[in-house]
Amino acid sequence: MSNLKLKYITIEDSLYQKAVDIRTALFFKNMENSSELINDGYESNGIHLVCLNDDEVVGTGRLNIEDNTSIISQMAIASNFQKQGIGAKILKELIKYGEDKGLSKTVLSARETAIGFYEKFNFEPIGELYSSLKTGIIHQKMELKS
């Protein structure tokens, strides 16, 4: 896996649909409204990052900026590439992006199953677990400790 590289893309980029396909497969599979769920209010003005293994998109993440806050969302790693450090690479780069822009904080909403992953990178839970309005899946708001 030495051929991994990160690349920022736009929604017009040819790699964008491959990133959407990974997100759909992992988050919205078998949901009739999956394209609506992906094309939420944050998609078009999001900063999209992909991880490439050679020329294949194997992971993706999205960052939005709101009120001097970096909001990380839609992080997804292709099933056959999980547990290989790709999520960590994407997360660290998105955190760095926000820091480089001088944003005051970084937040995200983690699926309950991913809370432990984000805690390894100094994110701490805020408030109670909640059911996602989009999918009904249990999530936890988290903020990066400074």
Secondary structure per residue as TSV (DSSP state, phi and psi in degrees):
chain	resnum	aa	ss	phi	psi
A	1	M	-	360.0	32.6
A	2	S	T	-81.2	-6.9
A	3	N	T	-93.7	19.0
A	4	L	E	-76.3	135.1
A	5	K	E	-145.7	149.2
A	6	L	E	-97.6	144.8
A	7	K	E	-147.4	129.7
A	8	Y	E	-80.4	135.8
A	9	I	E	-131.2	164.9
A	10	T	-	-105.0	171.3
A	11	I	T	-71.7	-10.1
A	12	E	T	-88.1	-12.8
A	13	D	S	-65.5	145.8
A	14	S	T	-63.8	-22.8
A	15	L	T	-80.5	-15.8
A	16	Y	H	-58.3	-46.0
A	17	Q	H	-63.0	-33.5
A	18	K	H	-65.4	-38.3
A	19	A	H	-66.5	-41.3
A	20	V	H	-62.1	-40.3
A	21	D	H	-60.3	-40.1
A	22	I	H	-65.5	-46.1
A	23	R	H	-61.2	-43.3
A	24	T	H	-61.8	-46.7
A	25	A	H	-61.2	-39.4
A	26	L	H	-88.0	-32.8
A	27	F	H	-105.7	-35.9
A	28	F	S	-126.0	19.8
A	29	K	T	-57.0	138.2
A	30	N	T	63.9	17.2
A	31	M	-	-101.4	125.2
A	32	E	T	-60.3	-30.7
A	33	N	T	-101.8	31.1
A	34	S	H	-59.0	-38.3
A	35	S	H	-68.0	-34.2
A	36	E	H	-66.5	-38.9
A	37	L	H	-65.9	-38.2
A	38	I	H	-71.6	-44.2
A	39	N	S	-87.1	57.9
A	40	D	S	-79.3	-172.3
A	41	G	T	-66.6	-8.9
A	42	Y	T	-103.8	-15.2
A	43	E	T	-63.5	-51.7
A	44	S	T	-67.7	-30.9
A	45	N	T	-103.5	14.6
A	46	G	-	-76.8	156.9
A	47	I	E	-99.0	113.7
A	48	H	E	-102.5	130.9
A	49	L	E	-121.0	133.7
A	50	V	E	-121.0	154.0
A	51	C	E	-110.0	126.8
A	52	L	E	-107.6	136.4
A	53	N	E	-109.7	105.1
A	54	D	T	59.4	-116.1
A	55	D	T	-110.4	12.0
A	56	E	E	-97.0	129.0
A	57	V	E	-73.1	120.5
A	58	V	E	-117.0	-7.3
A	59	G	E	-163.8	160.2
A	60	T	E	-155.2	158.0
A	61	G	E	-155.4	157.6
A	62	R	E	-128.5	145.0
A	63	L	E	-131.5	135.8
A	64	N	E	-125.2	152.2
A	65	I	E	-115.5	126.7
A	66	E	E	-148.0	127.0
A	67	D	T	51.4	47.9
A	68	N	T	61.7	23.1
A	69	T	E	-121.8	137.1
A	70	S	E	-90.1	122.4
A	71	I	E	-113.8	113.2
A	72	I	E	-94.5	135.1
A	73	S	E	-153.8	170.8
A	74	Q	E	55.5	34.1
A	75	M	E	-75.5	128.0
A	76	A	E	-149.6	137.8
A	77	I	E	-120.1	132.1
A	78	A	-	-51.9	138.5
A	79	S	G	-50.1	-43.7
A	80	N	G	-78.2	1.9
A	81	F	G	-119.0	6.1
A	82	Q	T	-72.3	159.0
A	83	K	T	64.4	30.8
A	84	Q	S	-125.6	13.4
A	85	G	S	89.8	2.1
A	86	I	H	-69.6	-42.5
A	87	G	H	-59.8	-40.3
A	88	A	H	-62.8	-42.7
A	89	K	H	-61.1	-46.2
A	90	I	H	-64.7	-47.1
A	91	L	H	-60.6	-46.6
A	92	K	H	-60.9	-39.8
A	93	E	H	-67.4	-41.1
A	94	L	H	-66.7	-38.6
A	95	I	H	-61.4	-46.3
A	96	K	H	-60.9	-40.1
A	97	Y	H	-56.2	-50.1
A	98	G	H	-63.0	-41.3
A	99	E	H	-63.8	-42.3
A	100	D	H	-62.9	-28.7
A	101	K	T	-84.5	-2.9
A	102	G	T	75.4	23.2
A	103	L	-	-72.1	146.5
A	104	S	S	-78.3	-27.3
A	105	K	E	-153.7	164.8
A	106	T	E	-127.4	128.0
A	107	V	E	-130.3	163.2
A	108	L	E	-160.5	166.6
A	109	S	E	-118.0	114.6
A	110	A	E	-99.1	140.4
A	111	R	E	-60.0	149.3
A	112	E	G	-53.8	-36.8
A	113	T	G	-70.9	-14.3
A	114	A	G	-107.1	1.3
A	115	I	H	-55.7	-47.0
A	116	G	H	-59.6	-38.4
A	117	F	H	-59.0	-50.0
A	118	Y	H	-69.3	-31.4
A	119	E	H	-62.3	-31.2
A	120	K	T	-62.1	-20.8
A	121	F	T	-109.0	25.8
A	122	N	T	71.9	22.7
A	123	F	E	-86.5	139.7
A	124	E	E	-123.5	145.8
A	125	P	E	-63.5	144.1
A	126	I	E	-123.0	122.3
A	127	G	E	72.3	-160.1
A	128	E	E	-96.7	161.8
A	129	L	E	-60.6	149.6
A	130	Y	E	-144.8	160.6
A	131	S	E	-90.3	126.4
A	132	S	-	-59.5	132.3
A	133	L	T	-65.6	-30.0
A	134	K	T	-73.8	-47.4
A	135	T	T	-120.4	-15.7
A	136	G	-	81.7	-2.7
A	137	I	-	-77.8	140.7
A	138	I	E	-69.3	131.3
A	139	H	E	-129.8	167.3
A	140	Q	E	-135.7	124.0
A	141	K	E	-68.6	140.8
A	142	M	E	-140.8	151.0
A	143	E	E	-132.2	141.0
A	144	L	E	-71.4	125.0
A	145	K	-	-72.5	137.3
A	146	S	-	-90.2	360.0
